[in-house]
């Protein structure tokens, strides 16, 4: 099974990335995922279910510890051949 996660962390800072956003990027960029797209207002990562779920666990724990006050995420099942 493959999953895609889309997420944002808050609070936002338009001048520079806050520590929790940097932590979020590091978590997904170092995870064994098939694709990662990091942007200023949202991030997407995709891969096998086990890897995505492990990354989501680390993402939630580490970003909250780094000062995030809110983490919004959506997880979708990716159909075979999609993505």
Jmol script that loads the backbone (N, CA, C; Angstrom):
load data "model"
ATOM      1  N   UNK A   1       0.851  -1.170   0.000  1.00  0.00           N
ATOM      2  CA  UNK A   1       0.000   0.000   0.000  1.00  0.00           C
ATOM      3  C   UNK A   1       0.899   1.236   0.000  1.00  0.00           C
ATOM      4  N   UNK A   2       0.487   2.240  -0.771  1.00  0.00           N
ATOM      5  CA  UNK A   2       1.222   3.505  -0.850  1.00  0.00           C
ATOM      6  C   UNK A   2       0.351   4.627  -0.301  1.00  0.00           C
ATOM      7  N   UNK A   3       1.005   5.576   0.353  1.00  0.00           N
ATOM      8  CA  UNK A   3       0.295   6.712   0.934  1.00  0.00           C
ATOM      9  C   UNK A   3       0.953   8.019   0.518  1.00  0.00           C
ATOM     10  N   UNK A   4       0.142   9.070   0.515  1.00  0.00           N
ATOM     11  CA  UNK A   4       0.643  10.435   0.308  1.00  0.00           C
ATOM     12  C   UNK A   4       0.184  11.259   1.510  1.00  0.00           C
ATOM     13  N   UNK A   5       1.104  11.985   2.104  1.00  0.00           N
ATOM     14  CA  UNK A   5       0.768  12.883   3.208  1.00  0.00           C
ATOM     15  C   UNK A   5       1.037  14.321   2.774  1.00  0.00           C
ATOM     16  N   UNK A   6       0.082  15.176   3.088  1.00  0.00           N
ATOM     17  CA  UNK A   6       0.229  16.612   2.870  1.00  0.00           C
ATOM     18  C   UNK A   6       0.138  17.255   4.249  1.00  0.00           C
ATOM     19  N   UNK A   7       1.052  18.188   4.551  1.00  0.00           N
ATOM     20  CA  UNK A   7       1.040  18.753   5.896  1.00  0.00           C
ATOM     21  C   UNK A   7       1.561  20.183   5.917  1.00  0.00           C
ATOM     22  N   UNK A   8       1.149  20.902   6.965  1.00  0.00           N
ATOM     23  CA  UNK A   8       1.673  22.219   7.281  1.00  0.00           C
ATOM     24  C   UNK A   8       1.872  22.293   8.784  1.00  0.00           C
ATOM     25  N   UNK A   9       2.791  23.148   9.198  1.00  0.00           N
ATOM     26  CA  UNK A   9       2.990  23.396  10.622  1.00  0.00           C
ATOM     27  C   UNK A   9       2.769  24.880  10.876  1.00  0.00           C
ATOM     28  N   UNK A  10       2.325  25.190  12.058  1.00  0.00           N
ATOM     29  CA  UNK A  10       2.067  26.579  12.443  1.00  0.00           C
ATOM     30  C   UNK A  10       2.692  26.832  13.801  1.00  0.00           C
ATOM     31  N   UNK A  11       2.997  28.057  14.148  1.00  0.00           N
ATOM     32  CA  UNK A  11       2.640  29.297  13.481  1.00  0.00           C
ATOM     33  C   UNK A  11       3.537  29.584  12.280  1.00  0.00           C
ATOM     34  N   UNK A  12       2.973  30.329  11.333  1.00  0.00           N
ATOM     35  CA  UNK A  12       3.705  30.733  10.138  1.00  0.00           C
ATOM     36  C   UNK A  12       4.602  31.917  10.450  1.00  0.00           C
ATOM     37  N   UNK A  13       5.676  32.038   9.720  1.00  0.00           N
ATOM     38  CA  UNK A  13       6.529  33.227   9.751  1.00  0.00           C
ATOM     39  C   UNK A  13       6.913  33.498   8.307  1.00  0.00           C
ATOM     40  N   UNK A  14       6.456  34.605   7.774  1.00  0.00           N
ATOM     41  CA  UNK A  14       6.700  34.912   6.369  1.00  0.00           C
ATOM     42  C   UNK A  14       8.120  35.409   6.105  1.00  0.00           C
ATOM     43  N   UNK A  15       8.829  35.830   7.141  1.00  0.00           N
ATOM     44  CA  UNK A  15      10.188  36.341   6.965  1.00  0.00           C
ATOM     45  C   UNK A  15      11.238  35.239   6.923  1.00  0.00           C
ATOM     46  N   UNK A  16      11.104  34.249   7.769  1.00  0.00           N
ATOM     47  CA  UNK A  16      12.041  33.126   7.765  1.00  0.00           C
ATOM     48  C   UNK A  16      11.353  31.886   8.324  1.00  0.00           C
ATOM     49  N   UNK A  17      11.843  30.744   7.929  1.00  0.00           N
ATOM     50  CA  UNK A  17      11.239  29.486   8.379  1.00  0.00           C
ATOM     51  C   UNK A  17      11.480  29.299   9.877  1.00  0.00           C
ATOM     52  N   UNK A  18      10.415  29.064  10.644  1.00  0.00           N
ATOM     53  CA  UNK A  18      10.579  28.830  12.073  1.00  0.00           C
ATOM     54  C   UNK A  18      11.213  27.457  12.336  1.00  0.00           C
ATOM     55  N   UNK A  19      11.758  27.259  13.534  1.00  0.00           N
ATOM     56  CA  UNK A  19      12.414  25.988  13.840  1.00  0.00           C
ATOM     57  C   UNK A  19      11.560  24.754  13.572  1.00  0.00           C
ATOM     58  N   UNK A  20      10.275  24.811  13.892  1.00  0.00           N
ATOM     59  CA  UNK A  20       9.429  23.636  13.684  1.00  0.00           C
ATOM     60  C   UNK A  20       9.291  23.308  12.203  1.00  0.00           C
ATOM     61  N   UNK A  21       9.295  24.321  11.340  1.00  0.00           N
ATOM     62  CA  UNK A  21       9.210  24.074   9.895  1.00  0.00           C
ATOM     63  C   UNK A  21      10.501  23.438   9.386  1.00  0.00           C
ATOM     64  N   UNK A  22      11.628  23.883   9.902  1.00  0.00           N
ATOM     65  CA  UNK A  22      12.911  23.282   9.516  1.00  0.00           C
ATOM     66  C   UNK A  22      12.997  21.830   9.962  1.00  0.00           C
ATOM     67  N   UNK A  23      12.484  21.549  11.149  1.00  0.00           N
ATOM     68  CA  UNK A  23      12.454  20.174  11.651  1.00  0.00           C
ATOM     69  C   UNK A  23      11.561  19.312  10.770  1.00  0.00           C
ATOM     70  N   UNK A  24      10.408  19.832  10.393  1.00  0.00           N
ATOM     71  CA  UNK A  24       9.490  19.083   9.527  1.00  0.00           C
ATOM     72  C   UNK A  24      10.154  18.731   8.210  1.00  0.00           C
ATOM     73  N   UNK A  25      10.837  19.692   7.626  1.00  0.00           N
ATOM     74  CA  UNK A  25      11.532  19.435   6.357  1.00  0.00           C
ATOM     75  C   UNK A  25      12.599  18.363   6.521  1.00  0.00           C
ATOM     76  N   UNK A  26      13.357  18.467   7.595  1.00  0.00           N
ATOM     77  CA  UNK A  26      14.416  17.479   7.830  1.00  0.00           C
ATOM     78  C   UNK A  26      13.830  16.072   7.990  1.00  0.00           C
ATOM     79  N   UNK A  27      12.736  15.965   8.713  1.00  0.00           N
ATOM     80  CA  UNK A  27      12.105  14.652   8.937  1.00  0.00           C
ATOM     81  C   UNK A  27      11.733  14.006   7.613  1.00  0.00           C
ATOM     82  N   UNK A  28      11.033  14.738   6.747  1.00  0.00           N
ATOM     83  CA  UNK A  28      10.580  14.111   5.501  1.00  0.00           C
ATOM     84  C   UNK A  28      11.711  13.949   4.487  1.00  0.00           C
ATOM     85  N   UNK A  29      12.667  14.863   4.498  1.00  0.00           N
ATOM     86  CA  UNK A  29      13.750  14.760   3.523  1.00  0.00           C
ATOM     87  C   UNK A  29      14.731  13.648   3.871  1.00  0.00           C
ATOM     88  N   UNK A  30      14.826  13.260   5.133  1.00  0.00           N
ATOM     89  CA  UNK A  30      15.736  12.181   5.523  1.00  0.00           C
ATOM     90  C   UNK A  30      15.026  10.833   5.652  1.00  0.00           C
ATOM     91  N   UNK A  31      13.713  10.823   5.575  1.00  0.00           N
ATOM     92  CA  UNK A  31      12.956   9.569   5.643  1.00  0.00           C
ATOM     93  C   UNK A  31      13.098   8.812   4.321  1.00  0.00           C
ATOM     94  N   UNK A  32      12.971   7.492   4.360  1.00  0.00           N
ATOM     95  CA  UNK A  32      13.082   6.693   3.127  1.00  0.00           C
ATOM     96  C   UNK A  32      11.799   6.729   2.295  1.00  0.00           C
ATOM     97  N   UNK A  33      11.446   7.917   1.818  1.00  0.00           N
ATOM     98  CA  UNK A  33      10.231   8.106   1.037  1.00  0.00           C
ATOM     99  C   UNK A  33      10.578   8.209  -0.434  1.00  0.00           C
ATOM    100  N   UNK A  34       9.591   7.946  -1.289  1.00  0.00           N
ATOM    101  CA  UNK A  34       9.812   7.961  -2.733  1.00  0.00           C
ATOM    102  C   UNK A  34       9.841   9.373  -3.309  1.00  0.00           C
ATOM    103  N   UNK A  35       9.038  10.277  -2.762  1.00  0.00           N
ATOM    104  CA  UNK A  35       9.040  11.654  -3.257  1.00  0.00           C
ATOM    105  C   UNK A  35       8.690  12.592  -2.120  1.00  0.00           C
ATOM    106  N   UNK A  36       9.316  13.758  -2.151  1.00  0.00           N
ATOM    107  CA  UNK A  36       9.088  14.795  -1.145  1.00  0.00           C
ATOM    108  C   UNK A  36       9.063  16.127  -1.871  1.00  0.00           C
ATOM    109  N   UNK A  37       8.038  16.929  -1.594  1.00  0.00           N
ATOM    110  CA  UNK A  37       7.945  18.274  -2.152  1.00  0.00           C
ATOM    111  C   UNK A  37       7.725  19.232  -0.987  1.00  0.00           C
ATOM    112  N   UNK A  38       8.721  20.071  -0.730  1.00  0.00           N
ATOM    113  CA  UNK A  38       8.663  21.003   0.391  1.00  0.00           C
ATOM    114  C   UNK A  38       8.440  22.398  -0.156  1.00  0.00           C
ATOM    115  N   UNK A  39       7.441  23.078   0.384  1.00  0.00           N
ATOM    116  CA  UNK A  39       7.139  24.429  -0.063  1.00  0.00           C
ATOM    117  C   UNK A  39       6.880  25.345   1.110  1.00  0.00           C
ATOM    118  N   UNK A  40       6.734  26.638   0.860  1.00  0.00           N
ATOM    119  CA  UNK A  40       6.559  27.594   1.956  1.00  0.00           C
ATOM    120  C   UNK A  40       5.203  27.498   2.667  1.00  0.00           C
ATOM    121  N   UNK A  41       4.183  26.977   1.986  1.00  0.00           N
ATOM    122  CA  UNK A  41       2.854  26.920   2.597  1.00  0.00           C
ATOM    123  C   UNK A  41       2.276  25.518   2.679  1.00  0.00           C
ATOM    124  N   UNK A  42       3.031  24.521   2.280  1.00  0.00           N
ATOM    125  CA  UNK A  42       2.562  23.151   2.359  1.00  0.00           C
ATOM    126  C   UNK A  42       3.624  22.200   1.859  1.00  0.00           C
ATOM    127  N   UNK A  43       3.540  20.986   2.300  1.00  0.00           N
ATOM    128  CA  UNK A  43       4.536  19.974   1.985  1.00  0.00           C
ATOM    129  C   UNK A  43       3.833  18.671   1.648  1.00  0.00           C
ATOM    130  N   UNK A  44       4.431  17.896   0.767  1.00  0.00           N
ATOM    131  CA  UNK A  44       3.862  16.613   0.365  1.00  0.00           C
ATOM    132  C   UNK A  44       4.970  15.574   0.357  1.00  0.00           C
ATOM    133  N   UNK A  45       4.635  14.380   0.816  1.00  0.00           N
ATOM    134  CA  UNK A  45       5.575  13.259   0.761  1.00  0.00           C
ATOM    135  C   UNK A  45       4.786  12.004   0.410  1.00  0.00           C
ATOM    136  N   UNK A  46       5.459  11.092  -0.269  1.00  0.00           N
ATOM    137  CA  UNK A  46       4.789   9.876  -0.724  1.00  0.00           C
ATOM    138  C   UNK A  46       5.729   8.693  -0.612  1.00  0.00           C
ATOM    139  N   UNK A  47       5.153   7.533  -0.320  1.00  0.00           N
ATOM    140  CA  UNK A  47       5.948   6.321  -0.253  1.00  0.00           C
ATOM    141  C   UNK A  47       5.128   5.150   0.250  1.00  0.00           C
ATOM    142  N   UNK A  48       5.842   4.087   0.596  1.00  0.00           N
ATOM    143  CA  UNK A  48       5.168   2.910   1.141  1.00  0.00           C
ATOM    144  C   UNK A  48       4.535   3.272   2.479  1.00  0.00           C
ATOM    145  N   UNK A  49       3.428   2.634   2.782  1.00  0.00           N
ATOM    146  CA  UNK A  49       2.658   2.971   3.981  1.00  0.00           C
ATOM    147  C   UNK A  49       3.511   2.967   5.240  1.00  0.00           C
ATOM    148  N   UNK A  50       4.349   1.960   5.419  1.00  0.00           N
ATOM    149  CA  UNK A  50       5.154   1.858   6.636  1.00  0.00           C
ATOM    150  C   UNK A  50       6.067   3.064   6.795  1.00  0.00           C
ATOM    151  N   UNK A  51       6.683   3.489   5.694  1.00  0.00           N
ATOM    152  CA  UNK A  51       7.604   4.617   5.753  1.00  0.00           C
ATOM    153  C   UNK A  51       6.873   5.937   5.968  1.00  0.00           C
ATOM    154  N   UNK A  52       5.736   6.107   5.308  1.00  0.00           N
ATOM    155  CA  UNK A  52       4.965   7.338   5.474  1.00  0.00           C
ATOM    156  C   UNK A  52       4.450   7.437   6.903  1.00  0.00           C
ATOM    157  N   UNK A  53       3.921   6.355   7.436  1.00  0.00           N
ATOM    158  CA  UNK A  53       3.390   6.391   8.797  1.00  0.00           C
ATOM    159  C   UNK A  53       4.490   6.643   9.823  1.00  0.00           C
ATOM    160  N   UNK A  54       5.661   6.059   9.620  1.00  0.00           N
ATOM    161  CA  UNK A  54       6.792   6.319  10.513  1.00  0.00           C
ATOM    162  C   UNK A  54       7.219   7.780  10.422  1.00  0.00           C
ATOM    163  N   UNK A  55       7.222   8.337   9.214  1.00  0.00           N
ATOM    164  CA  UNK A  55       7.585   9.742   9.034  1.00  0.00           C
ATOM    165  C   UNK A  55       6.554  10.655   9.692  1.00  0.00           C
ATOM    166  N   UNK A  56       5.266  10.322   9.599  1.00  0.00           N
ATOM    167  CA  UNK A  56       4.218  11.125  10.227  1.00  0.00           C
ATOM    168  C   UNK A  56       4.385  11.099  11.743  1.00  0.00           C
ATOM    169  N   UNK A  57       4.679   9.955  12.309  1.00  0.00           N
ATOM    170  CA  UNK A  57       4.912   9.844  13.745  1.00  0.00           C
ATOM    171  C   UNK A  57       6.066  10.760  14.166  1.00  0.00           C
ATOM    172  N   UNK A  58       7.186  10.658  13.463  1.00  0.00           N
ATOM    173  CA  UNK A  58       8.348  11.497  13.779  1.00  0.00           C
ATOM    174  C   UNK A  58       8.036  12.967  13.554  1.00  0.00           C
ATOM    175  N   UNK A  59       7.320  13.265  12.481  1.00  0.00           N
ATOM    176  CA  UNK A  59       6.952  14.639  12.164  1.00  0.00           C
ATOM    177  C   UNK A  59       6.146  15.268  13.299  1.00  0.00           C
ATOM    178  N   UNK A  60       5.138  14.565  13.767  1.00  0.00           N
ATOM    179  CA  UNK A  60       4.300  15.095  14.842  1.00  0.00           C
ATOM    180  C   UNK A  60       5.098  15.288  16.121  1.00  0.00           C
ATOM    181  N   UNK A  61       5.836  14.294  16.514  1.00  0.00           N
ATOM    182  CA  UNK A  61       6.604  14.383  17.765  1.00  0.00           C
ATOM    183  C   UNK A  61       7.645  15.494  17.712  1.00  0.00           C
ATOM    184  N   UNK A  62       8.407  15.541  16.643  1.00  0.00           N
ATOM    185  CA  UNK A  62       9.531  16.477  16.572  1.00  0.00           C
ATOM    186  C   UNK A  62       9.098  17.918  16.325  1.00  0.00           C
ATOM    187  N   UNK A  63       8.072  18.137  15.503  1.00  0.00           N
ATOM    188  CA  UNK A  63       7.649  19.518  15.253  1.00  0.00           C
ATOM    189  C   UNK A  63       6.979  20.126  16.483  1.00  0.00           C
ATOM    190  N   UNK A  64       6.207  19.335  17.203  1.00  0.00           N
ATOM    191  CA  UNK A  64       5.599  19.842  18.433  1.00  0.00           C
ATOM    192  C   UNK A  64       6.669  20.169  19.465  1.00  0.00           C
ATOM    193  N   UNK A  65       7.687  19.328  19.563  1.00  0.00           N
ATOM    194  CA  UNK A  65       8.800  19.605  20.480  1.00  0.00           C
ATOM    195  C   UNK A  65       9.575  20.849  20.054  1.00  0.00           C
ATOM    196  N   UNK A  66       9.581  21.149  18.758  1.00  0.00           N
ATOM    197  CA  UNK A  66      10.324  22.298  18.232  1.00  0.00           C
ATOM    198  C   UNK A  66       9.495  23.584  18.224  1.00  0.00           C
ATOM    199  N   UNK A  67       8.286  23.546  18.786  1.00  0.00           N
ATOM    200  CA  UNK A  67       7.510  24.768  18.921  1.00  0.00           C
ATOM    201  C   UNK A  67       6.279  24.913  18.060  1.00  0.00           C
ATOM    202  N   UNK A  68       5.948  23.916  17.256  1.00  0.00           N
ATOM    203  CA  UNK A  68       4.708  24.007  16.476  1.00  0.00           C
ATOM    204  C   UNK A  68       3.519  24.020  17.436  1.00  0.00           C
ATOM    205  N   UNK A  69       2.558  24.867  17.140  1.00  0.00           N
ATOM    206  CA  UNK A  69       1.340  24.917  17.941  1.00  0.00           C
ATOM    207  C   UNK A  69       0.191  24.204  17.247  1.00  0.00           C
ATOM    208  N   UNK A  70       0.410  23.897  15.970  1.00  0.00           N
ATOM    209  CA  UNK A  70      -0.607  23.183  15.195  1.00  0.00           C
ATOM    210  C   UNK A  70       0.086  22.482  14.035  1.00  0.00           C
ATOM    211  N   UNK A  71      -0.305  21.246  13.802  1.00  0.00           N
ATOM    212  CA  UNK A  71       0.153  20.497  12.631  1.00  0.00           C
ATOM    213  C   UNK A  71      -1.099  19.999  11.925  1.00  0.00           C
ATOM    214  N   UNK A  72      -1.273  20.429  10.698  1.00  0.00           N
ATOM    215  CA  UNK A  72      -2.416  19.978   9.905  1.00  0.00           C
ATOM    216  C   UNK A  72      -1.906  18.988   8.884  1.00  0.00           C
ATOM    217  N   UNK A  73      -2.582  17.843   8.794  1.00  0.00           N
ATOM    218  CA  UNK A  73      -2.141  16.873   7.795  1.00  0.00           C
ATOM    219  C   UNK A  73      -3.300  16.095   7.232  1.00  0.00           C
ATOM    220  N   UNK A  74      -3.053  15.604   6.048  1.00  0.00           N
ATOM    221  CA  UNK A  74      -4.023  14.767   5.339  1.00  0.00           C
ATOM    222  C   UNK A  74      -3.253  13.595   4.763  1.00  0.00           C
ATOM    223  N   UNK A  75      -3.770  12.406   4.939  1.00  0.00           N
ATOM    224  CA  UNK A  75      -3.140  11.200   4.403  1.00  0.00           C
ATOM    225  C   UNK A  75      -4.103  10.564   3.415  1.00  0.00           C
ATOM    226  N   UNK A  76      -3.600  10.294   2.208  1.00  0.00           N
ATOM    227  CA  UNK A  76      -4.412   9.676   1.164  1.00  0.00           C
ATOM    228  C   UNK A  76      -3.785   8.379   0.696  1.00  0.00           C
ATOM    229  N   UNK A  77      -4.617   7.443   0.371  1.00  0.00           N
ATOM    230  CA  UNK A  77      -4.180   6.214  -0.275  1.00  0.00           C
ATOM    231  C   UNK A  77      -3.874   6.540  -1.729  1.00  0.00           C
ATOM    232  N   UNK A  78      -2.733   6.089  -2.221  1.00  0.00           N
ATOM    233  CA  UNK A  78      -2.336   6.338  -3.607  1.00  0.00           C
ATOM    234  C   UNK A  78      -2.627   5.069  -4.407  1.00  0.00           C
ATOM    235  N   UNK A  79      -3.394   5.227  -5.453  1.00  0.00           N
ATOM    236  CA  UNK A  79      -3.719   4.099  -6.319  1.00  0.00           C
ATOM    237  C   UNK A  79      -2.460   3.630  -7.062  1.00  0.00           C
ATOM    238  N   UNK A  80      -2.374   2.351  -7.328  1.00  0.00           N
ATOM    239  CA  UNK A  80      -1.245   1.818  -8.094  1.00  0.00           C
ATOM    240  C   UNK A  80      -1.127   2.544  -9.434  1.00  0.00           C
ATOM    241  N   UNK A  81       0.082   2.899  -9.803  1.00  0.00           N
ATOM    242  CA  UNK A  81       0.315   3.590 -11.057  1.00  0.00           C
ATOM    243  C   UNK A  81       0.165   5.099 -10.954  1.00  0.00           C
ATOM    244  N   UNK A  82      -0.413   5.589  -9.843  1.00  0.00           N
ATOM    245  CA  UNK A  82      -0.566   7.022  -9.633  1.00  0.00           C
ATOM    246  C   UNK A  82       0.681   7.537  -8.925  1.00  0.00           C
ATOM    247  N   UNK A  83       0.999   8.793  -9.142  1.00  0.00           N
ATOM    248  CA  UNK A  83       2.100   9.427  -8.420  1.00  0.00           C
ATOM    249  C   UNK A  83       3.340   9.204  -9.139  1.00  0.00           C
TER     250      UNK A  83
END
end "model"
wireframe off; spacefill off
backbone 0.3
color backbone group
